[in-house]
Amino acid sequence: MNISILIITTTMFLFTLNPVGKELNKEDNQDLTEISIIDFSNTSDANWQIVNDSVMGGISRSTLELNDGGFAVFSGTVSLENNGGFASVRNQASAPADLSDFEGLSVRVLGDGKIYCLRVKTVKNGRITRYSYEARFDTSPGEWQTHKLPYSDFKPVFRGESVSGNPELNTDAVIELGFMIQDGQEGPFRLGISNISVYR
């Protein structure tokens, strides 16, 4: 897939699947504390998939579109009708990424005052997990903010419920990233997304 997500090996050799990216060796990267893994200033929105509550009979709507300012806009309307109440967008890489040498994920967003989730899926025992891991972040209306989300903030969920046993996030095999709005936040929403990074 044409997604700018880094595959990071245990030797810290970096390779981006984004066609405009470049390979980085350990010396190139040793002083960096934050590395962008999805940058909407040079990434297509074509491979992002919308998943709304319509899969459960709801009528919420959303889109992801690139803005002329070099960022993506995740927007739409959340409806609580028909037991609905969420909208989401996600992108799955063609191979898992080893992000275990970092402390967490960072998102640069232009908010609307609502609460969003960054969601992660991983590969475990050779298969993509059915459940996701999510970390919530607040937004301020009309303000660009950077939210650093340590891996410990990500909790396993499946269809809105906690996963039994609370399986730990295996950061050495991240395969999918996405955003969701939920928690009964009815009405229109708009989230600008500049990039997603990993940080030390």
C-alpha positions in Angstrom: 0.0 0.0 0.0 1.1 3.6 -0.6 1.3 4.5 3.1 4.2 6.3 4.7 4.7 4.0 7.6 8.2 3.0 8.8 9.3 -0.5 9.2 11.9 -0.3 12.0 14.1 -3.3 12.8 15.8 -4.1 16.0 19.0 -2.7 14.5 17.2 0.6 14.0 17.4 0.4 10.2 14.6 2.5 8.9 12.7 2.1 5.7 9.6 4.0 4.6 7.0 2.5 2.3 6.2 6.0 1.1 7.6 6.4 -2.5 9.0 9.8 -1.7 10.7 8.6 1.5 14.3 7.5 1.9 16.3 4.9 3.8 17.9 6.0 7.0 20.7 4.3 8.8 21.5 4.4 12.5 24.0 7.3 12.2 21.4 9.4 10.3 18.8 8.9 13.0 20.8 8.8 16.3 19.9 12.4 17.3 16.2 12.3 16.4 13.7 12.1 19.3 10.6 12.1 17.0 10.2 10.6 13.6 7.2 11.1 11.4 5.7 7.8 10.2 2.6 9.3 8.4 2.9 12.8 7.0 -0.1 14.1 5.1 2.0 16.8 3.3 3.3 14.0 1.0 1.0 11.1 1.5 -2.0 10.1 -0.5 -5.4 9.6 1.2 -6.4 6.9 -1.3 -5.7 3.9 1.0 -7.5 5.2 4.1 -10.7 3.3 4.8 -13.8 4.8 6.4 -15.5 2.5 9.0 -18.6 4.0 10.6 -21.3 2.6 12.8 -23.2 1.6 9.6 -21.6 -1.8 10.0 -23.9 -2.1 13.0 -26.9 -0.4 11.5 -26.0 3.2 12.5 -26.2 6.2 10.2 -23.1 8.2 11.2 -21.1 9.6 8.2 -17.5 10.6 7.7 -14.8 11.3 5.1 -11.0 11.8 5.0 -9.8 14.4 2.5 -6.5 16.2 1.9 -6.5 19.9 2.5 -4.6 22.5 0.4 -2.7 23.4 3.6 -0.9 20.0 3.5 -2.9 18.1 6.0 -5.8 15.7 6.0 -9.3 16.5 7.4 -11.3 13.7 9.0 -14.9 15.1 9.2 -18.5 14.1 9.2 -21.5 13.7 11.5 -22.0 11.3 14.4 -25.6 10.1 14.9 -26.9 8.1 17.9 -29.8 6.8 15.9 -30.2 3.0 15.4 -27.8 2.4 18.3 -25.0 4.1 16.4 -22.5 6.6 17.7 -19.1 6.3 16.1 -17.1 7.2 13.0 -13.5 6.1 12.1 -10.8 6.0 9.5 -7.9 3.6 9.3 -5.0 2.6 7.1 -3.4 -0.9 7.1 0.2 -1.3 6.0 1.4 -4.2 3.8 3.8 -5.4 6.5 4.0 -4.8 10.3 6.3 -2.1 11.7 8.6 -2.6 14.7 8.1 0.5 16.9 9.4 -1.1 20.1 12.5 1.2 20.3 10.2 4.2 21.0 8.1 5.4 23.9 4.9 6.1 22.1 3.0 7.7 19.3 2.5 11.5 18.7 -0.2 13.2 16.7 -0.3 16.7 15.4 -4.0 17.8 15.0 -6.2 20.7 14.5 -9.1 20.1 16.8 -12.8 21.1 17.3 -13.1 20.7 21.0 -14.1 17.1 20.9 -12.4 13.9 22.1 -10.8 11.5 19.6 -9.0 8.2 19.8 -5.8 7.1 18.0 -6.2 3.4 17.3 -3.6 0.8 16.6 -3.8 -2.8 15.5 -0.9 -5.3 15.7 0.1 -8.7 14.5 0.2 -11.5 17.1 1.2 -15.1 16.4 1.3 -14.3 12.7 -2.2 -12.9 12.6 -3.8 -9.4 12.8 -5.6 -9.1 16.1 -9.4 -8.7 15.9 -9.2 -6.1 18.7 -7.6 -2.7 18.6 -5.7 -0.6 21.0 -6.9 3.0 21.6 -5.7 6.1 23.4 -7.9 9.1 23.8 -6.9 12.8 23.4 -8.8 16.0 23.9 -8.7 18.8 21.3 -9.1 22.6 21.6 -11.3 24.2 18.9 -9.3 25.9 16.1 -5.9 25.2 17.6 -3.1 23.0 16.4 -1.9 20.7 19.2 0.6 17.9 19.5 -0.4 15.0 21.7 2.2 12.5 22.9 0.6 9.2 23.7 2.8 6.7 25.5 2.2 3.1 24.7 0.9 2.6 28.3 -2.1 4.8 27.4 -3.3 2.3 24.7 -6.0 0.0 26.0 -7.3 -3.1 24.1 -10.9 -2.8 23.0 -13.3 -4.8 20.8 -16.6 -3.4 19.7 -16.4 -0.7 22.4 -15.7 -3.2 25.2 -12.5 -3.9 27.1 -10.7 -7.1 26.0 -10.6 -9.9 28.6 -7.1 -10.4 30.1 -6.0 -6.9 29.0 -3.4 -8.1 26.5 -0.3 -5.9 26.3 0.3 -3.9 23.2 3.1 -5.6 21.1 4.8 -2.6 19.7 7.2 -4.8 17.6 4.4 -5.6 15.1 2.2 -2.5 14.4 0.1 -3.1 11.2 -2.7 -0.5 11.3 -3.3 3.1 12.5 -6.5 5.1 12.6 -8.7 7.7 14.3 -12.1 7.4 15.8 -14.7 9.6 17.4 -17.2 7.9 19.8 -18.5 8.2 23.3 -21.9 9.7 22.4 -20.4 12.8 20.8 -23.4 13.5 18.6 -23.3 16.0 15.8 -20.7 17.4 13.3 -17.0 17.0 13.8 -13.8 18.0 12.1 -10.3 17.0 12.9 -7.3 18.2 10.9 -4.4 15.7 10.9 -0.9 16.8 10.0 1.2 13.8 10.9 1.6 10.7 13.2 5.1 10.2 14.7 6.9 7.9 17.0 9.0 9.5 19.8 11.6 8.6 22.4 
